[in-house]
Structures are given as structure tokens and as C-alpha cells.
Amino acid sequence: MKVVVLGCGFGGVEVARTLRKQAKELEIIMIDRRTRFGYLPSYPELLSGKVTPEDISGGLNKFATKIGAEFIHAEVVNIDFRNKEVKIKDKSKSKAEDKVRAIPYDFLVLSLGTEQTFFGIPGAEKRSYSVNTMGAARGTKNALDKLDYSKELSILVIGAGLTGVEVAGELVDYFAATGAIASIYLVEMMPRILPAFPHESVANYVAKFLSARGVKIMTETAVQEVIAHEILFEDGRKLTYDIIIWTAGVKPNSLLEKLDVPKLKGWLKVDPYLRVEGMDDVFAVGDTAYFERAGVRSGQNVEEAEKQGKVAAANVQSTIKGRKLWEYKPKNTMQNPRAFISLGDDKAVAYSSKITFKVFAYRIKKFVERRYMKRFR
């Protein structure tokens, strides 16, 4: 039996890892357009230099070899569900050999992740930096390093969700270390920062902490257009900027647009067993999947991606063996999220079910990061 895993983020890695633990005889193929796994929650810390790309990444080929799988560095261009084939272009080969080839599968797991979205705002994509990928975060760090520190700088972070808040905190640390004078703005179109967190207590605490560190928080402020060195807001206000870092949302992987399968808001719709709806041999996990149970939607976060990866792997095995499948039960949900939130200055809060823990939260977060990355060493 051949299981093909598309996308080697947290969900895809966990599928491959769990499958190999459960079944030594399976042929497992991992496919990704990157050669290295990146520990996404720590990307903001690349800006302040607290971590290096080497600290928070690991070779996918090395990981695959370690668990007895095959890794293919390739771009997935389409999927033929009728003939059970994945169409890829190998990225490791020369352009002369850049031909589409087919990888057959018995079972397929989609873990393709997300892409940055700019909501069609004029100039936003062209003139913004981001931390949505390792390459993007490194590019943002390089842009910061090239700024003219002899003048007062203006740095805008657009989007005050979890990533935006963490980026703002790391920017304070970055400029404190360089000695440069910079105004850091955290811009959010909703009435408060961290709008996805249902309880205001954590948002209020984070806003107070960042404000005390000099971050200027602008809520109920929607971007209308980005032009050279100036950003225009829908209420008529304007701000000049040296760098814009965009953290205002994600969209489904563009490959999903090509796939004629059940979707909801662009995400793959899955059944209670994490199978793409109506398909017995195709599973979806992580940010790719839209999973809802009794009105509760699974969150787009690392905890859910890993948990879904384990259950999807178990259900592949159960299907092969003819056993009863496991129903997935989300824990870290859209309605009741939990997370570690880094704030810069080696501080963090851990939020879960209305409870906010501050003591040792940053140390715990870093411990989790280091422990996870050991699987790639």
C-alpha cells in the first residue's frame, strides 16, 4: 500500500510519523515544494534574531529517511482523483527536465497549509513584507537590516491577530538592540486586538503590555490602499512608513482552486473521520481542512494539525485493516482557542479557557519548540 502525503508542515509530518509507527510495511511518500520544515510559531523571532533559520528548521529529506519514507521536492500541479495520481513538477531537477509526472497512490493525505491573503487591497501585496513563510520572514529581516537608522523610522504591522501581536513585540526588541528610533504601529480593523480570542481579558492584557513598550495600537482602522511610503485608511487618515509587515489573514492553498471536491469557504470539507467528503481514500488535515462538529469548528493551529495528523493516520490504517474508524474531536477550536502568545522581552502569556498564565509561559513555549525540533536532528 502506498500513502502519499502532500505538504510537510505540522499535519503532514505527523501523518507520516504516525503511519510509520503503526505500519512498517507501508510505502510512504512525502511531497513538498520546500526542502526544509519550518517551525512556524517562531517565525516572528527571526526578526529580533532570537532564533536563526537553522534553529527552527529541519531537512525534510533527512526526516523522511529517518522514518523510512521517501521525500520528493516538487510542486503539486494537480490531482487526478479518478486515476489516483498526483501530478507534480520536480523542483530539484533542471528546467530542461521540468516535466509533469504522475505519482500513484492508494491513500492520499492533503496537508497543504495556507497562503497570505491581501484581500485585494491595492498595493498591499506589492509593497508589504510578511512572516508567513521562512523565506518571507528572512526577507523581512533583511529589509529591517537595510533601513537608514540615522532617521526616525515608521514600521506598520497590519493585522493584530496572534502573528501580528508577536511581530510587534519582536520589533520592539529588534530596534532596542540596534539603538534606532522607530515608531511601531499595530493596525487592526476590528474593535480590539486578538479578535479571534473570545474573551477580552487576554486582549486587554496584551494591549497594555505592548503599549507600555511603545507600540502604537490602532483599532477599528481598515486599510484602503498602500502607495509608495504612505498607507491610506478607509477613514481618511494616512501614515507614512518605512516598512509594512502584513499579518492580516490567510487563504487556502491555491492548488485547492483546481480541485473538484467538496469545499467550504475554499477549504476542503471533511467528514467526521477527516476524509474529504464523499471519498474513502483521501484525507485532509491541518489548515487545509474545514472540520466542524456539533457547531464547533477546529482551529487553524499547530495543536489541531498534529492531532488531526494522528487521527488521519490511524484511519488510513483502520481502512486498510477493515476496522472501525476514529471520529475526530477538536480541542483547540475557533470558539475556544488556546495558545502561547509571545510578547517580546522574553515574555509570553499562555491562554486557555478564560485563564491566562504569565509566569514561565515564554520558557515553556521555547521548551516545546526545542523538544519538537529534535525529531529533525
Secondary structure, 3 states (H helix, E strand, C coil): CEEEEECCCHHHHHHHHHHHHHCCCCEEEEEECCCEEECHHHCHHHHHCCCCCCCCEEEHHHHHHHHCCEEEEEEEEEEECCCCEEEEEECCCCHHHCCEEEEECCEEEECCCEEECCCCCCCHHHHCECCCCHHHHHHHHHHHHCCCCCCCEEEEEECCCHHHHHHHHHHHHHHHHHCCCEEEEEECCCCCCCCCCCCHHHHHHHHHHHHHCCCEEECCCCEEEEECCEEEECCCCEEECCEEEECCCEEECHHHHHCCCCEECCEEEECCCCEECCCCCEEECHHHEECEECCEEECCCHHHHHHHHHHHHHHHHHHHHCCCCCCCCCCCECCCCEEEEEEECCEEEEEECCEEECCCHHHHHHHHHHHHHHHHC
